[in-house]
């Protein structure tokens, strides 16, 4: 009880502290809303185009065979455990959000080394039977070691995104761009002027 009394501000500070806390809490909620943060907790591919620079990657994935059974997170996020998956998503998402907020996104994006390792592990996770298929071993046993020691992207670098080398790679692709974050009441005020 004494500790609680020591932590309580004097009476003259209570109102300013409550107001300041309310302002910070409100700004945090607004930032959460405007950044569409809840969408990043799920696995919908449309979330990846919240940032307009990912439109070519979304469009090329959408027209690939991977679209039928896979989403972005199936390839680009680790699946070894729940904690690692969401830690990786948070770390990568904060890096992406910082780059996008500071308007430092490059014209052409490239996957980082850590991301390449994750994608490779997920290729093996989904396509392990292609590496260990006894029919392939019977046909040509010498390729087994070759396939096991190589990185999948050495041969399959255009899977599933094709040759995305600029924002103009897929100029006519339809991409579900995010909607306006301007509240309806503010749009009405603006339209009256």
Backbone torsions as a table, in degrees:
resi	resn	phi	psi	omega
1	UNK	NA	-40.3	-179.7
2	UNK	-66.1	-38.3	179.0
3	UNK	-62.5	-41.0	178.8
4	UNK	-63.0	-40.4	178.9
5	UNK	-66.0	-34.3	179.0
6	UNK	-69.9	-32.2	-179.4
7	UNK	-78.6	-22.3	-179.6
8	UNK	-72.2	132.6	177.7
9	UNK	-71.2	159.8	175.6
10	UNK	-60.2	159.4	-176.0
11	UNK	-55.3	-38.4	-177.1
12	UNK	-69.5	-17.1	179.7
13	UNK	-95.8	-12.4	-174.1
14	UNK	-60.0	-48.1	-178.1
15	UNK	-63.8	-48.8	177.9
16	UNK	-61.6	-36.8	179.1
17	UNK	-66.5	-42.5	178.8
18	UNK	-64.9	-42.2	178.5
19	UNK	-64.7	-45.1	179.2
20	UNK	-63.2	-43.4	178.1
21	UNK	-62.9	-39.8	178.0
22	UNK	-63.6	-41.5	179.0
23	UNK	-63.9	-47.9	179.9
24	UNK	-63.2	-41.8	178.8
25	UNK	-64.5	-42.6	177.9
26	UNK	-62.6	-43.6	177.8
27	UNK	-63.6	-39.3	178.4
28	UNK	-64.0	-44.7	178.1
29	UNK	-63.3	-41.8	179.9
30	UNK	-65.0	-41.7	177.4
31	UNK	-62.7	-40.4	177.9
32	UNK	-61.0	-42.9	-179.1
33	UNK	-69.8	-50.0	-173.4
34	UNK	-67.9	-28.1	179.3
35	UNK	-85.3	-2.2	-179.3
36	UNK	59.7	35.8	-174.3
37	UNK	-56.6	-39.6	-179.0
38	UNK	-59.3	-28.5	-178.9
39	UNK	-65.2	-25.2	-177.4
40	UNK	-76.7	-10.4	178.3
41	UNK	-79.2	-20.9	-178.7
42	UNK	-95.2	-163.2	-175.8
43	UNK	-124.0	17.4	-178.5
44	UNK	-70.2	130.0	179.5
45	UNK	-62.1	-29.0	179.8
46	UNK	-60.9	-24.5	178.5
47	UNK	-62.1	-33.8	-177.3
48	UNK	-66.7	-18.8	177.9
49	UNK	-98.7	13.7	169.6
50	UNK	-58.5	-31.2	174.6
51	UNK	-97.9	118.9	-171.7
52	UNK	-60.8	-21.9	-176.9
53	UNK	-69.5	-17.0	-180.0
54	UNK	-86.5	2.4	-178.4
55	UNK	-56.7	-45.2	178.8
56	UNK	-62.1	-38.8	179.8
57	UNK	-65.8	-41.2	178.4
58	UNK	-63.7	-46.3	-177.0
59	UNK	-63.0	-42.6	-179.2
60	UNK	-70.6	-36.4	174.8
61	UNK	-63.9	-42.4	-176.5
62	UNK	-60.5	-30.3	-179.2
63	UNK	-98.5	13.7	179.2
64	UNK	-105.2	167.9	177.9
65	UNK	-69.8	-20.5	179.5
66	UNK	-66.6	-22.0	-178.7
67	UNK	-59.9	-31.9	-175.0
68	UNK	-62.0	-36.2	-173.8
69	UNK	-128.8	-4.5	-171.9
70	UNK	-127.2	152.2	169.7
71	UNK	-121.3	177.5	-175.2
72	UNK	-55.9	-44.7	-176.7
73	UNK	-67.9	-24.7	178.1
74	UNK	-61.6	-31.4	-179.7
75	UNK	-100.4	-36.4	-168.1
76	UNK	-100.1	4.5	-180.0
77	UNK	-129.8	138.3	178.9
78	UNK	-63.1	148.1	-179.9
79	UNK	-122.6	19.0	-178.0
80	UNK	-74.7	-29.1	172.2
81	UNK	-162.7	161.5	-175.2
82	UNK	-59.9	-45.3	-177.5
83	UNK	-64.1	-46.7	-179.7
84	UNK	-63.0	-38.3	179.7
85	UNK	-59.7	-52.1	-176.2
86	UNK	-76.2	-27.4	173.6
87	UNK	-65.4	-45.1	179.0
88	UNK	-62.9	-44.4	179.2
89	UNK	-61.0	-42.5	-179.1
90	UNK	-66.4	-46.4	-178.8
91	UNK	-63.1	-48.4	-179.8
92	UNK	-67.2	-40.1	179.1
93	UNK	-64.3	-40.6	177.5
94	UNK	-65.3	-38.0	176.8
95	UNK	-64.6	-45.5	178.7
96	UNK	-62.4	-44.7	-178.5
97	UNK	-63.3	-39.6	179.0
98	UNK	-64.8	-46.2	179.6
99	UNK	-61.7	-44.1	-178.0
100	UNK	-68.4	-41.3	179.9
101	UNK	-64.1	-39.9	-179.6
102	UNK	-83.1	2.2	179.5
103	UNK	58.0	40.0	-179.3
104	UNK	-106.3	14.0	-178.8
105	UNK	-69.8	137.8	-179.0
106	UNK	-78.3	162.8	176.4
107	UNK	-63.1	-41.0	179.0
108	UNK	-118.5	127.3	-179.8
109	UNK	-99.4	146.8	178.1
110	UNK	-128.7	144.2	179.6
111	UNK	-72.4	140.5	178.5
112	UNK	-77.6	165.3	-177.9
113	UNK	-58.0	-43.5	179.9
114	UNK	-62.0	-39.8	177.0
115	UNK	-65.0	-38.0	177.6
116	UNK	-61.7	-40.7	179.6
117	UNK	-64.4	-41.9	180.0
118	UNK	-64.2	-45.6	179.1
119	UNK	-60.4	-43.5	179.4
120	UNK	-60.1	-46.0	179.3
121	UNK	-61.8	-37.1	179.7
122	UNK	-73.7	-30.4	173.2
123	UNK	-61.0	-46.9	-179.5
124	UNK	-65.1	-40.2	-179.8
125	UNK	-59.3	-42.1	-177.8
126	UNK	-86.3	-31.7	-172.7
127	UNK	-114.3	26.2	-177.5
128	UNK	-56.6	-35.6	-178.1
129	UNK	-63.1	-27.1	177.9
130	UNK	-71.9	-26.4	179.4
131	UNK	-84.3	-24.4	-174.2
132	UNK	-116.7	9.0	-177.7
133	UNK	-63.2	120.1	-177.1
134	UNK	-65.8	-26.8	178.4
135	UNK	-66.7	-37.0	177.3
136	UNK	-70.1	-37.1	178.8
137	UNK	-65.4	-39.2	179.7
138	UNK	-66.3	-34.6	-179.5
139	UNK	-71.5	-46.7	-177.0
140	UNK	-152.6	89.8	-177.1
141	UNK	-64.6	-25.0	-177.7
142	UNK	-69.0	-22.0	-179.6
143	UNK	-81.9	-15.5	-177.9
144	UNK	-59.6	-52.1	179.3
145	UNK	-62.3	-41.5	179.3
146	UNK	-59.1	-45.3	-179.1
147	UNK	-69.4	-36.0	-176.9
148	UNK	-73.6	-26.2	-175.1
149	UNK	-96.1	-8.5	-176.7
150	UNK	-96.0	158.1	172.4
151	UNK	-84.5	135.5	-176.5
152	UNK	-55.0	-37.6	-176.4
153	UNK	-69.3	-13.8	177.4
154	UNK	-62.7	-36.2	179.4
155	UNK	-104.3	-28.7	-173.5
156	UNK	-113.2	42.8	-174.3
157	UNK	-66.3	-20.3	-179.3
158	UNK	-99.6	14.4	178.8
159	UNK	-103.6	127.1	-6.3
160	UNK	-97.8	6.5	-170.1
161	UNK	-91.7	-1.7	-179.3
162	UNK	66.5	-150.7	-179.4
163	UNK	-99.9	75.8	177.2
164	UNK	-86.1	100.0	-180.0
165	UNK	-122.0	3.4	173.0
166	UNK	-166.2	171.0	178.0
167	UNK	-67.9	-16.8	-180.0
168	UNK	-91.4	6.7	-178.8
169	UNK	-62.7	-34.4	-178.0
170	UNK	-131.2	66.8	-171.1
171	UNK	-65.6	-26.8	-175.7
172	UNK	-106.2	12.0	-178.6
173	UNK	-72.6	140.0	175.9
174	UNK	-92.5	123.5	-176.3
175	UNK	-126.1	134.6	-180.0
176	UNK	-73.8	85.1	-179.5
177	UNK	-70.0	150.1	-177.8
178	UNK	-65.7	150.9	178.5
179	UNK	-76.4	176.7	-179.6
180	UNK	-68.3	142.6	176.8
181	UNK	-97.1	0.0	179.1
182	UNK	-74.4	125.4	-179.5
183	UNK	-60.7	149.9	-178.6
184	UNK	-56.5	-42.2	-178.2
185	UNK	-62.8	-33.1	179.7
186	UNK	-74.9	-34.9	176.2
187	UNK	-65.4	-37.9	178.2
188	UNK	-65.1	-41.7	177.8
189	UNK	-61.5	-43.2	-179.3
190	UNK	-66.5	-38.8	-178.0
191	UNK	-70.9	-23.5	179.2
192	UNK	-74.3	-22.8	-176.9
193	UNK	-76.8	NA	NA
